[in-house]
Amino acid sequence: QEKPFQNLKMGFKKPEKLQWYYAPIFFAFWLVLYLSLVKTQMHNLPTPLKRSDEVNYPGSFIAQRAEEKLIELTRIGPRVLGSSANEKSAVEFLRAEVAKVESELSDRLEIEMDVQQASGAYTEWSMVSMYQGIQNVVVKLSERNSTNENYLLINSHFDSVPGSPGAGDDGSMVVTMLEVLRVMAKSGDPLAHPIIFLFNGAEENLLQASHAFITQHKWAKNCKALINLDSAGSGGREILFQSGPNHPWLMNYYKNVPHPFANTLAEELFQGGYIPSDTDFRFFRDFGPVPGLDMAYISNGYVYHTKYDRIKVFPRASLQHTGDNILSLARALANAPEVDDTAAHSEGHNIFYDFLGWFMIFYTETTSIVVNVVVAVIALLGIGISVYFMCLRSGCSWKGVLLRFSITFAIQFISLILAVGLAILVAVFMDGVSRSMTWFTSSWTIFGLYLAPIIFGLSILPAVYLEKTKRDPLSLGFRIQLFMHSHCICLILIMLILTGLSIRSAYLIMICVVFDILALIVNLVTKFHRKGEYLAYIYWMVDLISPLAVYLFATVITICQILPFMFFTYLCTVALVTLLPMQGRSGTGANPDITIAGLVGIFSLLFAGFIVSGVYIVYFFPILLYYYLLQAPLILLFRKTRTIVLCFLGITILFIIIAVTNVGFPYQKNTTPQRYSMIHAHRRLHNADGSTRVDDSGLYIYPQDRRTDIAHADIDFIGDAQKASDLCGEEMFCGLPLYTRGWNRNRENSRWIETSEPPEIPTEYPKMVLQESIELENPTQRRFNFSLAGPSHMGIFINVKNDARILTWSFNDTLLRRNAEPPFMVFFTWGLDDSILEFTIDVEMTNSTFEGPSLEIGIGGHWMTQDVTSNKKLNTYIDRFPAYAYIEGWVGTYETWYF
């Protein structure tokens, strides 16, 4: 009986490699594709509507109106909790705007406004966060005589950090909500569910205002769905980065917005703590619980929380983009039947992502698991069939083919490790020679520092192997296929591991494997016609009958990779636009270059070797493109392959040299500043007998990024700098005016510089008085009653002495119930209500009496509501920093007593 394929001819003319000078054309193709489609769409914003357009676009969001409101809001200046700007001017602005809306209100709708003043407390970051008299402006829009008790909540915050006018964060979202409110109120849209517009006045203070609303407001219990609006940048497109949780139905409505921009990867990075930000969404989720959508601006994060966050850097078109989306969502969710019973629709997590802002793709996590497993099985089956026919067509034994497969898999696996290892090595080296963050301003340096070594690491071993085996009986095309199959198997294994760990971003790898399968199908169809012979199922196989088939094969692969190229360059650009500025405020602990190298490495692995040893990438940077080219066969089909690969090693060395010159300096005035927080403080630390052991003044300097060395000369010029950690031996919380508990974690790289002059304190120092000390039922137990008055931001530091322990206190008792170890910190703020705070602490002496001190209490006062420029002494010290530095500064005091 005749065996299948025995009559198939083999061993015809071997295809030759293309001349090396075709390689630039090949890379230029991908560059043009990126610049013409991906980059253009990344920055594509709708045409902003003007007042004059309202006639032609009734019921539409008018960006000009929103911008006019933003100009008025930012003219108020920084809106810090406790300041007149925040507690009076901003609230009056909101009242006036709501009154204007009410004057245009449709007859079928009604508006109710409530200005909430609230006090409360909760535990945050092993610290008690306590607030008094903070304000929320709450507006309810509903149909007249509506009896529906299930509301939609839309939230943003009108306060800002010290020194910042807060145009992007979060004034832009406040005015977007005001314009959405105006349009909906005037147009009389049907509202099956009332809408609560929450303008909260204390987000920048550990989310205190959202806690006040969701735990205390009369309408809070009725809120069943949420749209939360915040900002980590200034302008661009707002990204949906949190959904639900466990409410996939929300995406059914988000998918219909005019300008979708969302990704599960962003959600997992944020919830994993890799993004140094937080939003009110967390408190609505945890204390409600209210499911919803969390959206924020991410572009131009360099100006976030600085004085540069102004209206002039915020494009009007961004307001139109966000306004169109929020108006669409508000109309949809306000009439969504799921809001009547959200618990009945709690069905697990979503996987969601947009494609270049054109459309949304989303499905449940359960569906994702099924899809990932099915894709893995089909891909493995396809690889198996491909290897089977490779044995039949090549003339090699199956043992020989499997041996070569094992070798290529090992080389591919080692190449992946080598590539990532080289990038990490460069990151460690750059940090070790104090040259980290060279890409902070000059983002193009990422290409040479991290992408080039990854390309080299992925390419060199396969290139050498293919060169050494050029006389192998197994053809070049088959050997390239084995590398592609090896890389595919690596990705399948990673995908299944991530799926098993419930990491939803495994969908990224699934996409790679899907397009591998697509290439398989395309080549299958094109080879399914041989008259009089058995059908040849050829998976990504080079037809040896004609050299042209090699190039046709590569062309098929290239075409199949156009869509994933566009998606992954788009996604990587988004990731870099988001994460690069954030490294300037991520703290001093971790090496940010490892973060960037890891990000580049992750995206490289997605396509690393589908068409060769795992390499061949294109990284293009106007703003931070990078992406893995995947068309390896095309690279390997060029002459001088090893020379091309070695060029990437040379590029790496060249860029390291460039990085250590002035070209690699990380910062630039106004656009990409280095951040510091600084307190000019006066300290008084008292002994048990009332005497003073420390009475001095100084600057507490808290750098917010890794390059703590870069301004040492300027800082040392101010005075002798001590590490804050050097002062922590005997003093509670180092005896320094720490603003929050997080400052204590970063004391190793913070500095204390004594100054000869005390700070200019604008009001009286905080005044704490022991009102009375009462012995309880047991003589070893005593209650201390205190009163405290001071500025709008204070820290209360509590420690026990000798063998004392705290039984209870009048603060939130979560830390005590958790048996947390002292010392403790209470972060206390007030807004409109500056009345005296009274608190009690019950103490027990476990092995002695109250003859000696049992408590040490420190009070830190922070005057954060004043204009820095009006404080001459503070401003003098700020001016001594380099021009490229941005200093968030204020004055403070710190005083301790024993009781």
Secondary structure, 3 states (H helix, E strand, C coil): CCCCCCCCCCCCCCCCCECHHHHHHHHHHHHHHHHHHHHHHHCCCCCCCCHHHHCCCCCCCCHHHHHHHHHHHHHCCCCCCCCHHHHHHHHHHHHHHHHHHHHCCCCCEEEEEEEEEEEEEEECCCCEEEEEEEEEEEEEEEECCCCCCCEEEEEEECCCCCCCCCHHHHHHHHHHHHHHHHHHHHHCCCCCCCEEEEEECCCCCCCHHHHHHHHHCCCHHHEEEEEEEEECCCCCCEEEEEEECCCCCHHHHHCCCCCCCEEHHHHHHHHCCCCCCCCCHHHHHHHCCCCEEEEEECCCHHHCCCCCCCHHHCCHHHHHHHHHHHHHHHHHHCCCHHHHHHHHHCCCCEEEEEECCCEEEEEEHHHHHHHHHHHHHHHHHHHHHHHHHHHHHHCCCHHHHHHHHHHHHHHHHHHHHHHHHHHHHHHHHHHHCCCCCCCCCCCCHHHHHHHHHHHHHHHHHHHHHHHHCCCCCCCHHHHHHHHHHHHHHHHHHHHHHHHHCCCHHHHHHHHHHHHHHHHHHHHHHHCCCCCCCCCCCCCCCCCCCCHHHHHHHHHHHHHHCHHHHHHHHHHHHHHHHHHHHHHHHCCCCCCHHHHHHHHHHHHHHHHCCCCCCCCCCECCCCCCCCECCCCHHHHHCECCHHHHHHHHHHHHHHHHHHHCCHHHCCCECCCECEEEEEEEEEEEEECCCCCEEEEEEEEEEEECCCCCCCCHHHHHHHCCEEEHHHHCCCCHHHHCCCCCHHHHHCHHHCEEEEECCCCCCCCCCCEEEEEEEEECCCCCEEEEEEEEECCCEEEEEEEECCCEEEEEECCCCHHHHCCCCCCEEEEEEECCCCCCEEEEEEEEECCCCCCCCCEEEEEEEEECCCCHHHCHHHHHHHHCCCCCEEEEEEEEEEEEEEC
